[in-house]
Amino acid sequence: MALSVTPIAPEIGVEFAGLSGHQLVDRKVADDLRKALQAHGVVVCREAHIGDADLVALSRMLGDVVVPPLGSAAGHPEVQKISLDPAKSELAAYQQGTFHWHLDGATDAAPQKATLLTAREVSDEGGDTEFTNTFSAYAALPEEEKQQLAGLRVVHSFAAAQLLVTPEPSQKELTAWQRVPSREHPLVWTHSDDRKSLLIGATADRVVGLTAAESRALLDRLQKWSTRPRFVLRHHWRRGDLVIWDNTGMLHRALPYRQTSPRLMHRTTLVGEEAVV
Protein backbone atom coordinates (compact mmCIF):
# COMPACT_ATOMS: atom_id res chain seq x y z
CA MET A 1 0.00 0.00 0.00
CA ALA A 2 1.18 3.53 -0.79
CA LEU A 3 1.90 5.94 2.05
CA SER A 4 0.23 9.36 1.92
CA VAL A 5 1.21 12.24 4.19
CA THR A 6 -1.21 15.11 4.86
CA PRO A 7 -0.58 18.13 7.13
CA ILE A 8 -3.35 18.55 9.73
CA ALA A 9 -2.77 22.21 10.67
CA PRO A 10 -0.19 24.89 9.79
CA GLU A 11 1.52 24.85 13.20
CA ILE A 12 1.16 21.23 14.27
CA GLY A 13 0.40 17.71 13.14
CA VAL A 14 0.57 15.47 10.07
CA GLU A 15 -1.43 12.37 9.18
CA PHE A 16 0.12 9.23 7.69
CA ALA A 17 -2.33 7.02 5.81
CA GLY A 18 -2.03 3.81 3.82
CA LEU A 19 -0.03 1.66 6.24
CA SER A 20 -1.09 -0.41 9.22
CA GLY A 21 0.12 -3.17 11.52
CA HIS A 22 3.40 -4.78 10.54
CA GLN A 23 3.69 -2.54 7.46
CA LEU A 24 4.76 0.26 9.80
CA VAL A 25 7.82 -1.73 10.92
CA ASP A 26 10.03 -0.55 8.08
CA ARG A 27 13.23 1.49 8.05
CA LYS A 28 11.97 3.86 5.34
CA VAL A 29 8.73 4.43 7.24
CA ALA A 30 10.71 5.08 10.44
CA ASP A 31 12.87 7.64 8.61
CA ASP A 32 9.74 9.35 7.27
CA LEU A 33 8.23 9.40 10.75
CA ARG A 34 11.40 10.90 12.22
CA LYS A 35 11.41 13.71 9.63
CA ALA A 36 7.70 14.35 10.12
CA LEU A 37 8.14 14.61 13.89
CA GLN A 38 10.81 17.25 13.49
CA ALA A 39 8.73 19.23 11.00
CA HIS A 40 5.26 18.85 12.51
CA GLY A 41 5.66 17.64 16.11
CA VAL A 42 2.80 15.10 16.01
CA VAL A 43 2.14 12.20 13.61
CA VAL A 44 -1.30 10.56 13.45
CA CYS A 45 -1.71 7.08 11.93
CA ARG A 46 -5.45 6.46 11.79
CA GLU A 47 -6.65 2.94 12.62
CA ALA A 48 -3.14 1.51 12.33
CA HIS A 49 -4.01 -1.47 14.58
CA ILE A 50 -0.37 -2.11 15.47
CA GLY A 51 0.27 -5.00 17.87
CA ASP A 52 2.55 -4.74 20.90
CA ALA A 53 5.45 -6.61 19.28
CA ASP A 54 5.33 -4.34 16.22
CA LEU A 55 4.90 -1.27 18.40
CA VAL A 56 8.12 -2.14 20.21
CA ALA A 57 9.91 -2.93 16.94
CA LEU A 58 8.89 0.39 15.39
CA SER A 59 9.89 2.24 18.56
CA ARG A 60 13.34 0.66 18.44
CA MET A 61 13.76 1.96 14.89
CA LEU A 62 13.15 5.48 16.21
CA GLY A 63 15.40 5.32 19.27
CA ASP A 64 16.21 3.52 22.51
CA VAL A 65 13.05 2.39 24.29
CA VAL A 66 12.32 3.02 27.97
CA VAL A 67 11.54 -0.05 30.08
CA PRO A 68 9.15 1.39 32.70
CA PRO A 69 9.07 0.04 36.27
CA LEU A 70 5.26 -0.25 36.42
CA GLY A 71 2.24 -0.98 34.26
CA SER A 72 3.79 -3.13 31.53
CA ALA A 73 1.72 -5.25 29.16
CA ALA A 74 2.14 -9.01 29.41
CA GLY A 75 5.15 -10.21 27.45
CA HIS A 76 6.28 -6.72 26.47
CA PRO A 77 8.03 -4.86 29.32
CA GLU A 78 8.52 -1.78 27.12
CA VAL A 79 4.74 -1.29 26.67
CA GLN A 80 2.80 0.52 29.39
CA LYS A 81 -0.96 0.16 29.79
CA ILE A 82 -2.76 3.47 30.36
CA SER A 83 -6.22 3.47 31.96
CA LEU A 84 -8.14 5.01 34.85
CA ASP A 85 -9.26 1.52 35.82
CA PRO A 86 -6.86 0.07 38.43
CA ALA A 87 -7.80 -3.43 37.24
CA LYS A 88 -6.26 -2.57 33.86
CA SER A 89 -3.29 -0.40 34.85
CA GLU A 90 -0.99 -0.04 37.85
CA LEU A 91 -0.66 3.63 36.87
CA ALA A 92 -4.39 4.38 37.25
CA ALA A 93 -3.97 6.37 40.46
CA TYR A 94 -1.77 8.93 38.69
CA GLN A 95 -3.65 9.25 35.41
CA GLN A 96 -5.81 12.21 36.41
CA GLY A 97 -2.59 14.21 36.47
CA THR A 98 -2.45 13.75 32.70
CA PHE A 99 -5.61 15.90 32.39
CA HIS A 100 -3.28 18.91 32.71
CA TRP A 101 -0.82 20.15 30.07
CA HIS A 102 2.54 18.49 30.63
CA LEU A 103 5.78 17.25 29.12
CA ASP A 104 6.89 13.70 29.93
CA GLY A 105 10.14 13.45 31.86
CA ALA A 106 10.32 17.15 32.72
CA THR A 107 12.12 16.28 35.97
CA ASP A 108 14.85 14.41 34.06
CA ALA A 109 18.11 15.89 32.78
CA ALA A 110 17.12 14.72 29.28
CA PRO A 111 13.32 14.53 28.85
CA GLN A 112 12.01 11.61 26.87
CA LYS A 113 12.58 11.96 23.14
CA ALA A 114 9.16 10.86 21.88
CA THR A 115 6.06 8.89 22.79
CA LEU A 116 4.07 6.34 20.77
CA LEU A 117 0.48 5.84 21.96
CA THR A 118 -2.07 3.48 20.45
CA ALA A 119 -5.73 3.00 21.33
CA ARG A 120 -6.79 -0.52 22.31
CA GLU A 121 -10.20 0.69 23.55
CA VAL A 122 -11.67 4.19 23.32
CA SER A 123 -13.83 6.25 25.63
CA ASP A 124 -17.54 6.63 25.01
CA GLU A 125 -17.29 10.15 26.46
CA GLY A 126 -14.23 12.41 26.71
CA GLY A 127 -10.73 10.97 26.44
CA ASP A 128 -9.49 12.99 23.46
CA THR A 129 -5.81 13.99 23.60
CA GLU A 130 -4.64 17.53 22.90
CA PHE A 131 -1.13 18.53 21.84
CA THR A 132 0.42 21.97 21.61
CA ASN A 133 3.61 23.03 19.85
CA THR A 134 5.88 25.08 22.11
CA PHE A 135 8.49 25.43 19.34
CA SER A 136 5.94 27.44 17.37
CA ALA A 137 4.61 29.18 20.47
CA TYR A 138 8.09 30.41 21.40
CA ALA A 139 8.87 31.48 17.84
CA ALA A 140 5.68 33.58 17.75
CA LEU A 141 6.53 35.54 20.92
CA PRO A 142 7.48 39.21 20.49
CA GLU A 143 11.24 39.71 20.41
CA GLU A 144 11.09 41.87 23.56
CA GLU A 145 9.48 39.02 25.48
CA LYS A 146 12.03 36.51 24.19
CA GLN A 147 14.74 38.75 25.60
CA GLN A 148 12.95 38.91 28.96
CA LEU A 149 12.78 35.11 29.11
CA ALA A 150 16.44 34.59 28.23
CA GLY A 151 18.37 33.36 31.24
CA LEU A 152 15.33 32.54 33.37
CA ARG A 153 15.29 29.13 35.03
CA VAL A 154 12.32 27.06 36.15
CA VAL A 155 12.04 24.30 38.75
CA HIS A 156 9.99 21.26 37.68
CA SER A 157 8.60 18.82 40.23
CA PHE A 158 6.29 15.81 40.27
CA ALA A 159 4.58 17.26 43.35
CA ALA A 160 3.57 20.42 41.47
CA ALA A 161 1.64 18.32 38.95
CA GLN A 162 0.00 16.12 41.58
CA LEU A 163 -1.13 19.13 43.62
CA LEU A 164 -3.31 20.15 40.68
CA VAL A 165 -5.23 16.90 41.17
CA THR A 166 -5.00 16.64 44.97
CA PRO A 167 -4.63 20.17 46.40
CA GLU A 168 -4.90 18.92 50.01
CA PRO A 169 -2.70 15.82 50.08
CA SER A 170 -2.02 13.61 53.06
CA GLN A 171 1.48 13.47 54.49
CA LYS A 172 1.83 10.00 52.98
CA GLU A 173 1.00 11.35 49.51
CA LEU A 174 3.39 14.29 49.89
CA THR A 175 6.19 11.99 50.99
CA ALA A 176 5.63 9.72 47.99
CA TRP A 177 5.62 12.64 45.55
CA GLN A 178 8.76 14.14 47.04
CA ARG A 179 10.69 10.93 46.43
CA VAL A 180 10.84 12.07 42.79
CA PRO A 181 13.68 14.64 42.67
CA SER A 182 12.84 18.08 41.31
CA ARG A 183 14.89 19.49 38.43
CA GLU A 184 15.95 23.04 37.53
CA HIS A 185 15.92 23.80 33.79
CA PRO A 186 16.19 26.91 31.63
CA LEU A 187 12.68 28.19 30.89
CA VAL A 188 13.65 28.32 27.20
CA TRP A 189 15.27 25.12 25.95
CA THR A 190 17.80 25.76 23.16
CA HIS A 191 18.08 22.51 21.20
CA SER A 192 21.08 21.17 19.31
CA ASP A 193 19.51 22.30 16.00
CA ASP A 194 19.14 25.84 17.46
CA ARG A 195 15.35 25.62 17.70
CA LYS A 196 13.89 26.82 20.98
CA SER A 197 10.95 25.46 22.98
CA LEU A 198 9.29 26.39 26.27
CA LEU A 199 9.69 24.16 29.33
CA ILE A 200 6.34 24.79 30.96
CA GLY A 201 3.29 22.70 31.96
CA ALA A 202 1.95 21.05 35.08
CA THR A 203 5.35 20.20 36.55
CA ALA A 204 6.59 23.80 36.27
CA ASP A 205 6.60 24.79 39.94
CA ARG A 206 8.38 28.14 40.12
CA VAL A 207 10.73 30.46 38.28
CA VAL A 208 14.02 30.97 40.09
CA GLY A 209 14.47 34.49 41.44
CA LEU A 210 10.83 35.56 41.19
CA THR A 211 8.29 35.80 43.99
CA ALA A 212 5.66 33.08 44.12
CA ALA A 213 3.05 35.46 42.67
CA GLU A 214 5.34 36.70 39.89
CA SER A 215 6.40 33.16 39.07
CA ARG A 216 2.87 31.81 38.82
CA ALA A 217 1.72 34.79 36.74
CA LEU A 218 4.53 34.29 34.23
CA LEU A 219 4.09 30.52 33.94
CA ASP A 220 0.32 30.84 33.57
CA ARG A 221 0.69 33.54 30.93
CA LEU A 222 3.16 31.47 28.90
CA GLN A 223 0.93 28.41 29.11
CA LYS A 224 -2.13 30.40 28.04
CA TRP A 225 -0.15 31.79 25.09
CA SER A 226 1.23 28.37 24.12
CA THR A 227 -2.17 26.68 24.20
CA ARG A 228 -3.93 29.14 21.89
CA PRO A 229 -5.92 27.34 19.15
CA ARG A 230 -3.32 28.11 16.45
CA PHE A 231 -0.75 25.91 18.22
CA VAL A 232 -3.09 23.09 19.33
CA LEU A 233 -4.13 19.77 17.79
CA ARG A 234 -7.04 17.85 19.33
CA HIS A 235 -7.11 14.16 18.49
CA HIS A 236 -10.38 12.25 18.75
CA TRP A 237 -9.38 8.61 19.17
CA ARG A 238 -10.65 5.71 17.13
CA ARG A 239 -9.82 2.16 18.10
CA GLY A 240 -6.45 1.23 16.58
CA ASP A 241 -5.15 4.79 16.13
CA LEU A 242 -1.44 5.33 16.65
CA VAL A 243 -0.16 8.80 17.56
CA ILE A 244 3.51 9.69 17.89
CA TRP A 245 4.78 12.99 19.20
CA ASP A 246 8.05 14.82 19.77
CA ASN A 247 8.06 15.06 23.55
CA THR A 248 10.88 17.62 23.60
CA GLY A 249 8.69 20.41 22.20
CA MET A 250 5.07 19.31 22.51
CA LEU A 251 2.93 19.59 25.62
CA HIS A 252 -0.01 17.22 25.79
CA ARG A 253 -3.02 16.38 27.94
CA ALA A 254 -5.88 13.91 28.00
CA LEU A 255 -9.35 15.42 28.21
CA PRO A 256 -11.21 14.05 31.25
CA TYR A 257 -13.07 10.76 31.02
CA ARG A 258 -14.84 8.57 33.57
CA GLN A 259 -13.02 5.97 35.66
CA THR A 260 -15.54 3.42 34.36
CA SER A 261 -14.63 4.26 30.75
CA PRO A 262 -13.29 1.36 28.66
CA ARG A 263 -10.47 3.63 27.41
CA LEU A 264 -7.21 1.66 27.30
CA MET A 265 -4.00 2.86 25.66
CA HIS A 266 -0.70 1.10 25.10
CA ARG A 267 2.35 3.32 25.19
CA THR A 268 6.05 3.20 24.47
CA THR A 269 8.47 6.03 25.15
CA LEU A 270 11.91 6.78 23.76
CA VAL A 271 14.90 7.54 25.96
CA GLY A 272 15.90 11.21 25.95
CA GLU A 273 18.90 11.88 23.74
CA GLU A 274 19.41 15.56 24.42
CA ALA A 275 20.03 17.14 27.80
CA VAL A 276 18.34 20.45 28.49
CA VAL A 277 20.82 23.33 28.20
Rosetta blueprint (number, residue, H / E / L):
1 M L
2 A L
3 L L
4 S E
5 V E
6 T E
7 P E
8 I L
9 A L
10 P L
11 E L
12 I L
13 G L
14 V E
15 E E
16 F E
17 A E
18 G L
19 L L
20 S L
21 G H
22 H H
23 Q H
24 L H
25 V L
26 D L
27 R H
28 K H
29 V H
30 A H
31 D H
32 D H
33 L H
34 R H
35 K H
36 A H
37 L H
38 Q H
39 A H
40 H H
41 G L
42 V E
43 V E
44 V E
45 C E
46 R L
47 E L
48 A L
49 H L
50 I L
51 G L
52 D H
53 A H
54 D H
55 L H
56 V H
57 A H
58 L H
59 S H
60 R H
61 M H
62 L H
63 G L
64 D L
65 V E
66 V L
67 V L
68 P L
69 P L
70 L L
71 G L
72 S E
73 A E
74 A L
75 G L
76 H E
77 P E
78 E E
79 V E
80 Q E
81 K E
82 I E
83 S L
84 L L
85 D L
86 P L
87 A L
88 K L
89 S L
90 E L
91 L L
92 A H
93 A H
94 Y H
95 Q H
96 Q H
97 G H
98 T H
99 F H
100 H L
101 W L
102 H E
103 L L
104 D L
105 G L
106 A L
107 T L
108 D L
109 A L
110 A L
111 P L
112 Q L
113 K L
114 A E
115 T E
116 L E
117 L E
118 T E
119 A E
120 R E
121 E E
122 V L
123 S L
124 D L
125 E L
126 G L
127 G L
128 D L
129 T E
130 E E
131 F E
132 T E
133 N E
134 T H
135 F H
136 S H
137 A H
138 Y H
139 A H
140 A L
141 L L
142 P L
143 E H
144 E H
145 E H
146 K H
147 Q H
148 Q H
149 L H
150 A L
151 G L
152 L L
153 R E
154 V E
155 V E
156 H E
157 S L
158 F H
159 A H
160 A H
161 A H
162 Q H
163 L H
164 L H
165 V H
166 T L
167 P L
168 E L
169 P L
170 S L
171 Q H
172 K H
173 E H
174 L H
175 T H
176 A H
177 W H
178 Q H
179 R L
180 V L
181 P L
182 S L
183 R E
184 E E
185 H E
186 P E
187 L L
188 V E
189 W E
190 T E
191 H L
192 S L
193 D L
194 D L
195 R L
196 K E
197 S E
198 L E
199 L L
200 I L
201 G L
202 A L
203 T L
204 A E
205 D E
206 R E
207 V E
208 V L
209 G L
210 L L
211 T L
212 A H
213 A H
214 E H
215 S H
216 R H
217 A H
218 L H
219 L H
220 D H
221 R H
222 L H
223 Q H
224 K H
225 W H
226 S H
227 T L
228 R L
229 P H
230 R H
231 F H
232 V E
233 L E
234 R E
235 H E
236 H L
237 W L
238 R L
239 R L
240 G L
241 D L
242 L E
243 V E
244 I E
245 W E
246 D E
247 N L
248 T L
249 G L
250 M E
251 L E
252 H E
253 R E
254 A E
255 L L
256 P L
257 Y L
258 R L
259 Q L
260 T L
261 S L
262 P L
263 R L
264 L E
265 M E
266 H E
267 R E
268 T E
269 T E
270 L E
271 V L
272 G L
273 E L
274 E L
275 A L
276 V L
277 V L
